């Protein structure tokens, strides 16, 4: 993690990375909404990042991350996920609360301390939410499709974003759908119908709306990257 980047710059890089994963451009209005800041503040931060060669502005299109910018963004995401794992594994915070506390000190964490934390945690492969912790210097994170993108016969491991509504998290918990749980799609009803999943030996039904809030790592991809 680049120690010379400010907290706002790292958060902007992370937000830009998420907004441009599909190859589209980010707009300052979308960035401002994602970060909870004014459009003027977002624009000023983007300009500083552009001056450092981390962001490229395309007139009439928006902004995108350069290769260096994507590397810096993924590094910031890696730090965040390691800190979340520390809060969960070593301090005992529930997985769905780790995301709330991580930003409090992740931006002041020296690279050496980050790596020692990672080793002390036995080099975890995922954060508490089930998303992968990337290796250092990686430019892209693995694709994580929505659960609803799976078809009957597909098997995958569940990941649940920290931004998920607490009521949805509580509902998922009653079904046994927690980060790291293996699921298999048994049925997928047409016309945005529900999914029937095999979860820990039980059939569980989830709506398309809920299934689109859960992300997964397909089981075959998980084995290939192990």
PyMOL commands that place a pseudoatom at each C-alpha (Angstrom):
pseudoatom trace, name=CA, resn=UNK, resi=1, chain=A, elem=C, hetatm=0, pos=[0.000, 0.000, 0.000]
pseudoatom trace, name=CA, resn=UNK, resi=2, chain=A, elem=C, hetatm=0, pos=[1.326, 3.407, -0.996]
pseudoatom trace, name=CA, resn=UNK, resi=3, chain=A, elem=C, hetatm=0, pos=[1.856, 5.257, 2.284]
pseudoatom trace, name=CA, resn=UNK, resi=4, chain=A, elem=C, hetatm=0, pos=[1.798, 8.616, 0.485]
pseudoatom trace, name=CA, resn=UNK, resi=5, chain=A, elem=C, hetatm=0, pos=[-1.849, 8.219, -0.534]
pseudoatom trace, name=CA, resn=UNK, resi=6, chain=A, elem=C, hetatm=0, pos=[-4.393, 9.852, 1.753]
pseudoatom trace, name=CA, resn=UNK, resi=7, chain=A, elem=C, hetatm=0, pos=[-7.401, 8.042, 3.180]
pseudoatom trace, name=CA, resn=UNK, resi=8, chain=A, elem=C, hetatm=0, pos=[-9.754, 9.825, 0.777]
pseudoatom trace, name=CA, resn=UNK, resi=9, chain=A, elem=C, hetatm=0, pos=[-7.539, 8.930, -2.184]
pseudoatom trace, name=CA, resn=UNK, resi=10, chain=A, elem=C, hetatm=0, pos=[-7.456, 5.231, -1.264]
pseudoatom trace, name=CA, resn=UNK, resi=11, chain=A, elem=C, hetatm=0, pos=[-11.210, 5.145, -0.716]
pseudoatom trace, name=CA, resn=UNK, resi=12, chain=A, elem=C, hetatm=0, pos=[-11.711, 6.825, -4.088]
pseudoatom trace, name=CA, resn=UNK, resi=13, chain=A, elem=C, hetatm=0, pos=[-9.462, 4.281, -5.801]
pseudoatom trace, name=CA, resn=UNK, resi=14, chain=A, elem=C, hetatm=0, pos=[-11.443, 1.422, -4.238]
pseudoatom trace, name=CA, resn=UNK, resi=15, chain=A, elem=C, hetatm=0, pos=[-14.746, 2.970, -5.279]
pseudoatom trace, name=CA, resn=UNK, resi=16, chain=A, elem=C, hetatm=0, pos=[-13.491, 3.579, -8.819]
pseudoatom trace, name=CA, resn=UNK, resi=17, chain=A, elem=C, hetatm=0, pos=[-12.297, 0.006, -9.089]
pseudoatom trace, name=CA, resn=UNK, resi=18, chain=A, elem=C, hetatm=0, pos=[-15.725, -1.331, -8.157]
pseudoatom trace, name=CA, resn=UNK, resi=19, chain=A, elem=C, hetatm=0, pos=[-17.521, 1.072, -10.490]
pseudoatom trace, name=CA, resn=UNK, resi=20, chain=A, elem=C, hetatm=0, pos=[-15.327, 0.204, -13.487]
pseudoatom trace, name=CA, resn=UNK, resi=21, chain=A, elem=C, hetatm=0, pos=[-15.036, -3.585, -13.101]
pseudoatom trace, name=CA, resn=UNK, resi=22, chain=A, elem=C, hetatm=0, pos=[-17.239, -4.070, -16.172]
pseudoatom trace, name=CA, resn=UNK, resi=23, chain=A, elem=C, hetatm=0, pos=[-15.003, -1.878, -18.333]
pseudoatom trace, name=CA, resn=UNK, resi=24, chain=A, elem=C, hetatm=0, pos=[-17.200, 1.211, -18.056]
pseudoatom trace, name=CA, resn=UNK, resi=25, chain=A, elem=C, hetatm=0, pos=[-16.088, 4.681, -17.022]
pseudoatom trace, name=CA, resn=UNK, resi=26, chain=A, elem=C, hetatm=0, pos=[-16.791, 6.203, -13.627]
pseudoatom trace, name=CA, resn=UNK, resi=27, chain=A, elem=C, hetatm=0, pos=[-18.491, 9.572, -13.259]
pseudoatom trace, name=CA, resn=UNK, resi=28, chain=A, elem=C, hetatm=0, pos=[-17.790, 11.949, -10.406]
pseudoatom trace, name=CA, resn=UNK, resi=29, chain=A, elem=C, hetatm=0, pos=[-21.467, 11.977, -9.437]
pseudoatom trace, name=CA, resn=UNK, resi=30, chain=A, elem=C, hetatm=0, pos=[-21.466, 8.189, -9.034]
pseudoatom trace, name=CA, resn=UNK, resi=31, chain=A, elem=C, hetatm=0, pos=[-18.198, 8.365, -7.121]
pseudoatom trace, name=CA, resn=UNK, resi=32, chain=A, elem=C, hetatm=0, pos=[-19.586, 11.038, -4.821]
pseudoatom trace, name=CA, resn=UNK, resi=33, chain=A, elem=C, hetatm=0, pos=[-22.671, 8.913, -4.112]
pseudoatom trace, name=CA, resn=UNK, resi=34, chain=A, elem=C, hetatm=0, pos=[-20.553, 5.830, -3.455]
pseudoatom trace, name=CA, resn=UNK, resi=35, chain=A, elem=C, hetatm=0, pos=[-18.222, 7.690, -1.095]
pseudoatom trace, name=CA, resn=UNK, resi=36, chain=A, elem=C, hetatm=0, pos=[-20.853, 9.818, 0.604]
pseudoatom trace, name=CA, resn=UNK, resi=37, chain=A, elem=C, hetatm=0, pos=[-19.113, 13.085, -0.310]
pseudoatom trace, name=CA, resn=UNK, resi=38, chain=A, elem=C, hetatm=0, pos=[-19.995, 16.126, -2.418]
pseudoatom trace, name=CA, resn=UNK, resi=39, chain=A, elem=C, hetatm=0, pos=[-19.348, 16.052, -6.197]
pseudoatom trace, name=CA, resn=UNK, resi=40, chain=A, elem=C, hetatm=0, pos=[-16.804, 18.845, -5.721]
pseudoatom trace, name=CA, resn=UNK, resi=41, chain=A, elem=C, hetatm=0, pos=[-14.845, 16.799, -3.190]
pseudoatom trace, name=CA, resn=UNK, resi=42, chain=A, elem=C, hetatm=0, pos=[-14.889, 13.755, -5.462]
pseudoatom trace, name=CA, resn=UNK, resi=43, chain=A, elem=C, hetatm=0, pos=[-13.719, 15.842, -8.417]
pseudoatom trace, name=CA, resn=UNK, resi=44, chain=A, elem=C, hetatm=0, pos=[-10.817, 17.334, -6.419]
pseudoatom trace, name=CA, resn=UNK, resi=45, chain=A, elem=C, hetatm=0, pos=[-9.680, 13.880, -5.278]
pseudoatom trace, name=CA, resn=UNK, resi=46, chain=A, elem=C, hetatm=0, pos=[-9.874, 12.482, -8.802]
pseudoatom trace, name=CA, resn=UNK, resi=47, chain=A, elem=C, hetatm=0, pos=[-7.774, 15.388, -10.061]
pseudoatom trace, name=CA, resn=UNK, resi=48, chain=A, elem=C, hetatm=0, pos=[-5.058, 14.630, -7.494]
pseudoatom trace, name=CA, resn=UNK, resi=49, chain=A, elem=C, hetatm=0, pos=[-5.060, 10.980, -8.516]
pseudoatom trace, name=CA, resn=UNK, resi=50, chain=A, elem=C, hetatm=0, pos=[-4.873, 11.964, -12.192]
pseudoatom trace, name=CA, resn=UNK, resi=51, chain=A, elem=C, hetatm=0, pos=[-1.862, 14.191, -11.452]
pseudoatom trace, name=CA, resn=UNK, resi=52, chain=A, elem=C, hetatm=0, pos=[-0.159, 11.105, -9.993]
pseudoatom trace, name=CA, resn=UNK, resi=53, chain=A, elem=C, hetatm=0, pos=[-0.886, 8.978, -13.045]
pseudoatom trace, name=CA, resn=UNK, resi=54, chain=A, elem=C, hetatm=0, pos=[-3.383, 6.722, -11.246]
pseudoatom trace, name=CA, resn=UNK, resi=55, chain=A, elem=C, hetatm=0, pos=[-6.495, 7.951, -13.046]
pseudoatom trace, name=CA, resn=UNK, resi=56, chain=A, elem=C, hetatm=0, pos=[-7.123, 8.839, -16.672]
pseudoatom trace, name=CA, resn=UNK, resi=57, chain=A, elem=C, hetatm=0, pos=[-9.849, 11.303, -17.613]
pseudoatom trace, name=CA, resn=UNK, resi=58, chain=A, elem=C, hetatm=0, pos=[-11.633, 10.784, -20.923]
pseudoatom trace, name=CA, resn=UNK, resi=59, chain=A, elem=C, hetatm=0, pos=[-13.569, 13.873, -22.067]
pseudoatom trace, name=CA, resn=UNK, resi=60, chain=A, elem=C, hetatm=0, pos=[-17.335, 13.233, -22.362]
pseudoatom trace, name=CA, resn=UNK, resi=61, chain=A, elem=C, hetatm=0, pos=[-16.889, 9.694, -21.020]
pseudoatom trace, name=CA, resn=UNK, resi=62, chain=A, elem=C, hetatm=0, pos=[-15.635, 9.870, -17.455]
pseudoatom trace, name=CA, resn=UNK, resi=63, chain=A, elem=C, hetatm=0, pos=[-12.599, 8.575, -15.610]
pseudoatom trace, name=CA, resn=UNK, resi=64, chain=A, elem=C, hetatm=0, pos=[-10.892, 5.209, -15.486]
pseudoatom trace, name=CA, resn=UNK, resi=65, chain=A, elem=C, hetatm=0, pos=[-8.001, 3.757, -13.533]
pseudoatom trace, name=CA, resn=UNK, resi=66, chain=A, elem=C, hetatm=0, pos=[-4.623, 3.371, -15.184]
pseudoatom trace, name=CA, resn=UNK, resi=67, chain=A, elem=C, hetatm=0, pos=[-2.730, 0.112, -14.686]
pseudoatom trace, name=CA, resn=UNK, resi=68, chain=A, elem=C, hetatm=0, pos=[-0.890, 1.728, -11.772]
pseudoatom trace, name=CA, resn=UNK, resi=69, chain=A, elem=C, hetatm=0, pos=[-4.188, 2.956, -10.411]
pseudoatom trace, name=CA, resn=UNK, resi=70, chain=A, elem=C, hetatm=0, pos=[-5.743, -0.504, -10.580]
pseudoatom trace, name=CA, resn=UNK, resi=71, chain=A, elem=C, hetatm=0, pos=[-2.733, -1.957, -8.786]
pseudoatom trace, name=CA, resn=UNK, resi=72, chain=A, elem=C, hetatm=0, pos=[-3.044, 0.687, -6.056]
pseudoatom trace, name=CA, resn=UNK, resi=73, chain=A, elem=C, hetatm=0, pos=[-6.788, 0.082, -5.769]
pseudoatom trace, name=CA, resn=UNK, resi=74, chain=A, elem=C, hetatm=0, pos=[-6.383, -3.686, -5.400]
pseudoatom trace, name=CA, resn=UNK, resi=75, chain=A, elem=C, hetatm=0, pos=[-3.613, -3.116, -2.837]
pseudoatom trace, name=CA, resn=UNK, resi=76, chain=A, elem=C, hetatm=0, pos=[-6.004, -0.946, -0.811]
pseudoatom trace, name=CA, resn=UNK, resi=77, chain=A, elem=C, hetatm=0, pos=[-8.697, -3.635, -1.065]
pseudoatom trace, name=CA, resn=UNK, resi=78, chain=A, elem=C, hetatm=0, pos=[-6.158, -6.253, 0.068]
pseudoatom trace, name=CA, resn=UNK, resi=79, chain=A, elem=C, hetatm=0, pos=[-5.319, -4.158, 3.149]
pseudoatom trace, name=CA, resn=UNK, resi=80, chain=A, elem=C, hetatm=0, pos=[-8.997, -3.704, 3.959]
pseudoatom trace, name=CA, resn=UNK, resi=81, chain=A, elem=C, hetatm=0, pos=[-9.692, -7.436, 3.750]
pseudoatom trace, name=CA, resn=UNK, resi=82, chain=A, elem=C, hetatm=0, pos=[-6.680, -8.377, 5.882]
pseudoatom trace, name=CA, resn=UNK, resi=83, chain=A, elem=C, hetatm=0, pos=[-7.783, -5.890, 8.553]
pseudoatom trace, name=CA, resn=UNK, resi=84, chain=A, elem=C, hetatm=0, pos=[-11.308, -7.312, 8.428]
pseudoatom trace, name=CA, resn=UNK, resi=85, chain=A, elem=C, hetatm=0, pos=[-9.884, -10.797, 8.949]
pseudoatom trace, name=CA, resn=UNK, resi=86, chain=A, elem=C, hetatm=0, pos=[-7.837, -9.527, 11.916]
pseudoatom trace, name=CA, resn=UNK, resi=87, chain=A, elem=C, hetatm=0, pos=[-10.925, -7.955, 13.492]
pseudoatom trace, name=CA, resn=UNK, resi=88, chain=A, elem=C, hetatm=0, pos=[-12.906, -11.141, 12.992]
pseudoatom trace, name=CA, resn=UNK, resi=89, chain=A, elem=C, hetatm=0, pos=[-10.321, -13.833, 13.790]
pseudoatom trace, name=CA, resn=UNK, resi=90, chain=A, elem=C, hetatm=0, pos=[-8.250, -12.168, 16.485]
pseudoatom trace, name=CA, resn=UNK, resi=91, chain=A, elem=C, hetatm=0, pos=[-10.634, -9.674, 18.080]
pseudoatom trace, name=CA, resn=UNK, resi=92, chain=A, elem=C, hetatm=0, pos=[-13.808, -11.704, 17.753]
pseudoatom trace, name=CA, resn=UNK, resi=93, chain=A, elem=C, hetatm=0, pos=[-16.010, -9.298, 15.804]
pseudoatom trace, name=CA, resn=UNK, resi=94, chain=A, elem=C, hetatm=0, pos=[-18.836, -10.957, 13.845]
pseudoatom trace, name=CA, resn=UNK, resi=95, chain=A, elem=C, hetatm=0, pos=[-18.123, -11.146, 10.110]
pseudoatom trace, name=CA, resn=UNK, resi=96, chain=A, elem=C, hetatm=0, pos=[-20.858, -8.640, 9.295]
pseudoatom trace, name=CA, resn=UNK, resi=97, chain=A, elem=C, hetatm=0, pos=[-19.390, -6.015, 11.672]
pseudoatom trace, name=CA, resn=UNK, resi=98, chain=A, elem=C, hetatm=0, pos=[-15.740, -6.199, 10.590]
pseudoatom trace, name=CA, resn=UNK, resi=99, chain=A, elem=C, hetatm=0, pos=[-16.393, -4.012, 7.551]
pseudoatom trace, name=CA, resn=UNK, resi=100, chain=A, elem=C, hetatm=0, pos=[-17.671, -1.194, 9.783]
pseudoatom trace, name=CA, resn=UNK, resi=101, chain=A, elem=C, hetatm=0, pos=[-14.525, -0.932, 11.889]
pseudoatom trace, name=CA, resn=UNK, resi=102, chain=A, elem=C, hetatm=0, pos=[-11.799, -1.682, 9.330]
pseudoatom trace, name=CA, resn=UNK, resi=103, chain=A, elem=C, hetatm=0, pos=[-11.603, 1.842, 7.810]
pseudoatom trace, name=CA, resn=UNK, resi=104, chain=A, elem=C, hetatm=0, pos=[-10.796, 3.304, 11.240]
pseudoatom trace, name=CA, resn=UNK, resi=105, chain=A, elem=C, hetatm=0, pos=[-7.164, 2.247, 11.044]
pseudoatom trace, name=CA, resn=UNK, resi=106, chain=A, elem=C, hetatm=0, pos=[-6.475, 0.420, 7.776]
pseudoatom trace, name=CA, resn=UNK, resi=107, chain=A, elem=C, hetatm=0, pos=[-5.209, 3.595, 6.103]
pseudoatom trace, name=CA, resn=UNK, resi=108, chain=A, elem=C, hetatm=0, pos=[-2.475, 4.147, 8.690]
pseudoatom trace, name=CA, resn=UNK, resi=109, chain=A, elem=C, hetatm=0, pos=[-1.218, 0.569, 8.578]
pseudoatom trace, name=CA, resn=UNK, resi=110, chain=A, elem=C, hetatm=0, pos=[2.415, 0.307, 7.392]
pseudoatom trace, name=CA, resn=UNK, resi=111, chain=A, elem=C, hetatm=0, pos=[3.064, -2.316, 4.726]
pseudoatom trace, name=CA, resn=UNK, resi=112, chain=A, elem=C, hetatm=0, pos=[5.380, -4.259, 7.048]
pseudoatom trace, name=CA, resn=UNK, resi=113, chain=A, elem=C, hetatm=0, pos=[2.697, -4.470, 9.752]
pseudoatom trace, name=CA, resn=UNK, resi=114, chain=A, elem=C, hetatm=0, pos=[0.093, -5.492, 7.172]
pseudoatom trace, name=CA, resn=UNK, resi=115, chain=A, elem=C, hetatm=0, pos=[2.262, -8.381, 6.004]
pseudoatom trace, name=CA, resn=UNK, resi=116, chain=A, elem=C, hetatm=0, pos=[2.982, -9.495, 9.576]
pseudoatom trace, name=CA, resn=UNK, resi=117, chain=A, elem=C, hetatm=0, pos=[-0.725, -9.478, 10.296]
pseudoatom trace, name=CA, resn=UNK, resi=118, chain=A, elem=C, hetatm=0, pos=[-1.317, -11.566, 7.184]
pseudoatom trace, name=CA, resn=UNK, resi=119, chain=A, elem=C, hetatm=0, pos=[1.262, -14.142, 8.295]
pseudoatom trace, name=CA, resn=UNK, resi=120, chain=A, elem=C, hetatm=0, pos=[-0.040, -14.160, 11.885]
pseudoatom trace, name=CA, resn=UNK, resi=121, chain=A, elem=C, hetatm=0, pos=[-3.505, -14.905, 10.484]
pseudoatom trace, name=CA, resn=UNK, resi=122, chain=A, elem=C, hetatm=0, pos=[-2.019, -17.955, 8.679]
pseudoatom trace, name=CA, resn=UNK, resi=123, chain=A, elem=C, hetatm=0, pos=[-2.273, -16.338, 5.239]
pseudoatom trace, name=CA, resn=UNK, resi=124, chain=A, elem=C, hetatm=0, pos=[-6.068, -16.387, 4.841]
pseudoatom trace, name=CA, resn=UNK, resi=125, chain=A, elem=C, hetatm=0, pos=[-7.433, -16.723, 1.314]
pseudoatom trace, name=CA, resn=UNK, resi=126, chain=A, elem=C, hetatm=0, pos=[-10.593, -14.692, 1.933]
pseudoatom trace, name=CA, resn=UNK, resi=127, chain=A, elem=C, hetatm=0, pos=[-11.950, -11.887, 4.092]
pseudoatom trace, name=CA, resn=UNK, resi=128, chain=A, elem=C, hetatm=0, pos=[-14.718, -12.677, 6.619]
pseudoatom trace, name=CA, resn=UNK, resi=129, chain=A, elem=C, hetatm=0, pos=[-17.325, -11.883, 3.944]
pseudoatom trace, name=CA, resn=UNK, resi=130, chain=A, elem=C, hetatm=0, pos=[-15.949, -14.596, 1.663]
pseudoatom trace, name=CA, resn=UNK, resi=131, chain=A, elem=C, hetatm=0, pos=[-14.214, -12.372, -0.901]
pseudoatom trace, name=CA, resn=UNK, resi=132, chain=A, elem=C, hetatm=0, pos=[-10.645, -13.267, -1.943]
pseudoatom trace, name=CA, resn=UNK, resi=133, chain=A, elem=C, hetatm=0, pos=[-7.603, -11.568, -0.460]
pseudoatom trace, name=CA, resn=UNK, resi=134, chain=A, elem=C, hetatm=0, pos=[-5.429, -10.815, -3.509]
pseudoatom trace, name=CA, resn=UNK, resi=135, chain=A, elem=C, hetatm=0, pos=[-1.699, -11.385, -3.645]
pseudoatom trace, name=CA, resn=UNK, resi=136, chain=A, elem=C, hetatm=0, pos=[0.551, -8.277, -3.528]
pseudoatom trace, name=CA, resn=UNK, resi=137, chain=A, elem=C, hetatm=0, pos=[0.964, -6.364, -6.791]
pseudoatom trace, name=CA, resn=UNK, resi=138, chain=A, elem=C, hetatm=0, pos=[-2.125, -7.927, -8.388]
pseudoatom trace, name=CA, resn=UNK, resi=139, chain=A, elem=C, hetatm=0, pos=[-3.962, -5.694, -10.872]
pseudoatom trace, name=CA, resn=UNK, resi=140, chain=A, elem=C, hetatm=0, pos=[-7.304, -7.514, -11.066]
pseudoatom trace, name=CA, resn=UNK, resi=141, chain=A, elem=C, hetatm=0, pos=[-9.486, -9.351, -8.571]
pseudoatom trace, name=CA, resn=UNK, resi=142, chain=A, elem=C, hetatm=0, pos=[-11.197, -12.625, -9.543]
pseudoatom trace, name=CA, resn=UNK, resi=143, chain=A, elem=C, hetatm=0, pos=[-14.694, -12.282, -10.959]
pseudoatom trace, name=CA, resn=UNK, resi=144, chain=A, elem=C, hetatm=0, pos=[-17.420, -12.947, -8.398]
pseudoatom trace, name=CA, resn=UNK, resi=145, chain=A, elem=C, hetatm=0, pos=[-20.779, -13.494, -10.116]
pseudoatom trace, name=CA, resn=UNK, resi=146, chain=A, elem=C, hetatm=0, pos=[-24.106, -13.102, -8.371]
pseudoatom trace, name=CA, resn=UNK, resi=147, chain=A, elem=C, hetatm=0, pos=[-25.620, -16.279, -6.966]
pseudoatom trace, name=CA, resn=UNK, resi=148, chain=A, elem=C, hetatm=0, pos=[-28.522, -15.808, -9.384]
pseudoatom trace, name=CA, resn=UNK, resi=149, chain=A, elem=C, hetatm=0, pos=[-26.150, -16.160, -12.335]
pseudoatom trace, name=CA, resn=UNK, resi=150, chain=A, elem=C, hetatm=0, pos=[-25.632, -19.841, -11.518]
pseudoatom trace, name=CA, resn=UNK, resi=151, chain=A, elem=C, hetatm=0, pos=[-27.530, -22.620, -13.250]
pseudoatom trace, name=CA, resn=UNK, resi=152, chain=A, elem=C, hetatm=0, pos=[-28.813, -25.980, -11.976]
pseudoatom trace, name=CA, resn=UNK, resi=153, chain=A, elem=C, hetatm=0, pos=[-25.898, -28.286, -11.200]
pseudoatom trace, name=CA, resn=UNK, resi=154, chain=A, elem=C, hetatm=0, pos=[-23.480, -25.443, -10.472]
pseudoatom trace, name=CA, resn=UNK, resi=155, chain=A, elem=C, hetatm=0, pos=[-21.718, -25.485, -7.102]
pseudoatom trace, name=CA, resn=UNK, resi=156, chain=A, elem=C, hetatm=0, pos=[-20.136, -22.445, -5.478]
pseudoatom trace, name=CA, resn=UNK, resi=157, chain=A, elem=C, hetatm=0, pos=[-18.935, -20.875, -2.242]
pseudoatom trace, name=CA, resn=UNK, resi=158, chain=A, elem=C, hetatm=0, pos=[-20.926, -17.960, -0.822]
pseudoatom trace, name=CA, resn=UNK, resi=159, chain=A, elem=C, hetatm=0, pos=[-19.706, -14.385, -0.252]
pseudoatom trace, name=CA, resn=UNK, resi=160, chain=A, elem=C, hetatm=0, pos=[-21.907, -11.693, 1.321]
pseudoatom trace, name=CA, resn=UNK, resi=161, chain=A, elem=C, hetatm=0, pos=[-20.991, -7.975, 1.012]
pseudoatom trace, name=CA, resn=UNK, resi=162, chain=A, elem=C, hetatm=0, pos=[-20.680, -5.889, 4.153]
pseudoatom trace, name=CA, resn=UNK, resi=163, chain=A, elem=C, hetatm=0, pos=[-23.202, -3.424, 2.712]
pseudoatom trace, name=CA, resn=UNK, resi=164, chain=A, elem=C, hetatm=0, pos=[-25.974, -6.043, 2.736]
pseudoatom trace, name=CA, resn=UNK, resi=165, chain=A, elem=C, hetatm=0, pos=[-29.077, -5.000, 4.689]
pseudoatom trace, name=CA, resn=UNK, resi=166, chain=A, elem=C, hetatm=0, pos=[-28.925, -6.458, 8.233]
pseudoatom trace, name=CA, resn=UNK, resi=167, chain=A, elem=C, hetatm=0, pos=[-32.430, -7.899, 7.837]
pseudoatom trace, name=CA, resn=UNK, resi=168, chain=A, elem=C, hetatm=0, pos=[-31.307, -9.746, 4.703]
pseudoatom trace, name=CA, resn=UNK, resi=169, chain=A, elem=C, hetatm=0, pos=[-28.214, -11.009, 6.569]
pseudoatom trace, name=CA, resn=UNK, resi=170, chain=A, elem=C, hetatm=0, pos=[-30.427, -12.279, 9.386]
pseudoatom trace, name=CA, resn=UNK, resi=171, chain=A, elem=C, hetatm=0, pos=[-32.705, -14.027, 6.881]
pseudoatom trace, name=CA, resn=UNK, resi=172, chain=A, elem=C, hetatm=0, pos=[-29.742, -15.628, 5.109]
pseudoatom trace, name=CA, resn=UNK, resi=173, chain=A, elem=C, hetatm=0, pos=[-28.460, -16.854, 8.463]
pseudoatom trace, name=CA, resn=UNK, resi=174, chain=A, elem=C, hetatm=0, pos=[-31.713, -18.744, 9.072]
pseudoatom trace, name=CA, resn=UNK, resi=175, chain=A, elem=C, hetatm=0, pos=[-31.094, -20.564, 5.772]
pseudoatom trace, name=CA, resn=UNK, resi=176, chain=A, elem=C, hetatm=0, pos=[-27.484, -21.351, 6.623]
pseudoatom trace, name=CA, resn=UNK, resi=177, chain=A, elem=C, hetatm=0, pos=[-26.277, -19.020, 3.860]
pseudoatom trace, name=CA, resn=UNK, resi=178, chain=A, elem=C, hetatm=0, pos=[-23.157, -17.539, 5.405]
pseudoatom trace, name=CA, resn=UNK, resi=179, chain=A, elem=C, hetatm=0, pos=[-19.776, -16.559, 3.946]
pseudoatom trace, name=CA, resn=UNK, resi=180, chain=A, elem=C, hetatm=0, pos=[-17.710, -19.605, 3.038]
pseudoatom trace, name=CA, resn=UNK, resi=181, chain=A, elem=C, hetatm=0, pos=[-20.679, -21.991, 2.837]
pseudoatom trace, name=CA, resn=UNK, resi=182, chain=A, elem=C, hetatm=0, pos=[-20.865, -24.312, -0.170]
pseudoatom trace, name=CA, resn=UNK, resi=183, chain=A, elem=C, hetatm=0, pos=[-24.124, -24.306, -2.112]
pseudoatom trace, name=CA, resn=UNK, resi=184, chain=A, elem=C, hetatm=0, pos=[-25.368, -26.268, -5.091]
pseudoatom trace, name=CA, resn=UNK, resi=185, chain=A, elem=C, hetatm=0, pos=[-28.156, -25.047, -7.374]
pseudoatom trace, name=CA, resn=UNK, resi=186, chain=A, elem=C, hetatm=0, pos=[-30.885, -27.681, -7.640]
pseudoatom trace, name=CA, resn=UNK, resi=187, chain=A, elem=C, hetatm=0, pos=[-33.562, -25.683, -9.465]
pseudoatom trace, name=CA, resn=UNK, resi=188, chain=A, elem=C, hetatm=0, pos=[-33.882, -22.284, -11.099]
pseudoatom trace, name=CA, resn=UNK, resi=189, chain=A, elem=C, hetatm=0, pos=[-37.419, -21.258, -11.874]
pseudoatom trace, name=CA, resn=UNK, resi=190, chain=A, elem=C, hetatm=0, pos=[-37.967, -19.208, -15.077]
pseudoatom trace, name=CA, resn=UNK, resi=191, chain=A, elem=C, hetatm=0, pos=[-38.982, -15.563, -15.428]
pseudoatom trace, name=CA, resn=UNK, resi=192, chain=A, elem=C, hetatm=0, pos=[-36.979, -14.315, -12.431]
pseudoatom trace, name=CA, resn=UNK, resi=193, chain=A, elem=C, hetatm=0, pos=[-38.310, -17.125, -10.301]
pseudoatom trace, name=CA, resn=UNK, resi=194, chain=A, elem=C, hetatm=0, pos=[-36.630, -18.383, -7.129]
pseudoatom trace, name=CA, resn=UNK, resi=195, chain=A, elem=C, hetatm=0, pos=[-33.602, -20.630, -6.760]
pseudoatom trace, name=CA, resn=UNK, resi=196, chain=A, elem=C, hetatm=0, pos=[-33.687, -23.908, -4.882]
pseudoatom trace, name=CA, resn=UNK, resi=197, chain=A, elem=C, hetatm=0, pos=[-30.290, -24.521, -3.260]
pseudoatom trace, name=CA, resn=UNK, resi=198, chain=A, elem=C, hetatm=0, pos=[-28.745, -27.440, -1.479]
pseudoatom trace, name=CA, resn=UNK, resi=199, chain=A, elem=C, hetatm=0, pos=[-27.221, -25.996, 1.708]
pseudoatom trace, name=CA, resn=UNK, resi=200, chain=A, elem=C, hetatm=0, pos=[-25.668, -28.333, 4.249]
pseudoatom trace, name=CA, resn=UNK, resi=201, chain=A, elem=C, hetatm=0, pos=[-27.868, -31.211, 3.119]
pseudoatom trace, name=CA, resn=UNK, resi=202, chain=A, elem=C, hetatm=0, pos=[-31.101, -29.176, 3.097]
pseudoatom trace, name=CA, resn=UNK, resi=203, chain=A, elem=C, hetatm=0, pos=[-33.086, -27.628, 0.261]
pseudoatom trace, name=CA, resn=UNK, resi=204, chain=A, elem=C, hetatm=0, pos=[-33.408, -23.878, 0.701]
pseudoatom trace, name=CA, resn=UNK, resi=205, chain=A, elem=C, hetatm=0, pos=[-35.383, -21.486, -1.491]
pseudoatom trace, name=CA, resn=UNK, resi=206, chain=A, elem=C, hetatm=0, pos=[-34.304, -17.896, -2.122]
pseudoatom trace, name=CA, resn=UNK, resi=207, chain=A, elem=C, hetatm=0, pos=[-35.900, -15.256, -4.296]
pseudoatom trace, name=CA, resn=UNK, resi=208, chain=A, elem=C, hetatm=0, pos=[-34.188, -13.680, -7.275]
pseudoatom trace, name=CA, resn=UNK, resi=209, chain=A, elem=C, hetatm=0, pos=[-33.997, -10.397, -5.335]
pseudoatom trace, name=CA, resn=UNK, resi=210, chain=A, elem=C, hetatm=0, pos=[-32.068, -11.998, -2.489]
pseudoatom trace, name=CA, resn=UNK, resi=211, chain=A, elem=C, hetatm=0, pos=[-29.930, -14.191, -4.768]
pseudoatom trace, name=CA, resn=UNK, resi=212, chain=A, elem=C, hetatm=0, pos=[-28.742, -11.067, -6.586]
pseudoatom trace, name=CA, resn=UNK, resi=213, chain=A, elem=C, hetatm=0, pos=[-27.362, -9.674, -3.309]
pseudoatom trace, name=CA, resn=UNK, resi=214, chain=A, elem=C, hetatm=0, pos=[-25.129, -12.699, -2.739]
pseudoatom trace, name=CA, resn=UNK, resi=215, chain=A, elem=C, hetatm=0, pos=[-21.884, -13.282, -4.634]
pseudoatom trace, name=CA, resn=UNK, resi=216, chain=A, elem=C, hetatm=0, pos=[-20.185, -16.597, -5.235]
pseudoatom trace, name=CA, resn=UNK, resi=217, chain=A, elem=C, hetatm=0, pos=[-16.951, -18.202, -6.245]
pseudoatom trace, name=CA, resn=UNK, resi=218, chain=A, elem=C, hetatm=0, pos=[-17.706, -21.165, -8.464]
pseudoatom trace, name=CA, resn=UNK, resi=219, chain=A, elem=C, hetatm=0, pos=[-16.310, -24.354, -7.039]
pseudoatom trace, name=CA, resn=UNK, resi=220, chain=A, elem=C, hetatm=0, pos=[-14.271, -25.354, -10.095]
pseudoatom trace, name=CA, resn=UNK, resi=221, chain=A, elem=C, hetatm=0, pos=[-12.575, -21.906, -10.162]
pseudoatom trace, name=CA, resn=UNK, resi=222, chain=A, elem=C, hetatm=0, pos=[-11.841, -22.183, -6.446]
pseudoatom trace, name=CA, resn=UNK, resi=223, chain=A, elem=C, hetatm=0, pos=[-10.029, -25.479, -6.952]
pseudoatom trace, name=CA, resn=UNK, resi=224, chain=A, elem=C, hetatm=0, pos=[-8.020, -24.178, -9.915]
pseudoatom trace, name=CA, resn=UNK, resi=225, chain=A, elem=C, hetatm=0, pos=[-6.706, -21.200, -7.905]
pseudoatom trace, name=CA, resn=UNK, resi=226, chain=A, elem=C, hetatm=0, pos=[-5.914, -23.229, -4.789]
for i in range(1, 226): cmd.bond("trace and resi %d" % i, "trace and resi %d" % (i + 1))
show_as sticks, trace
zoom trace
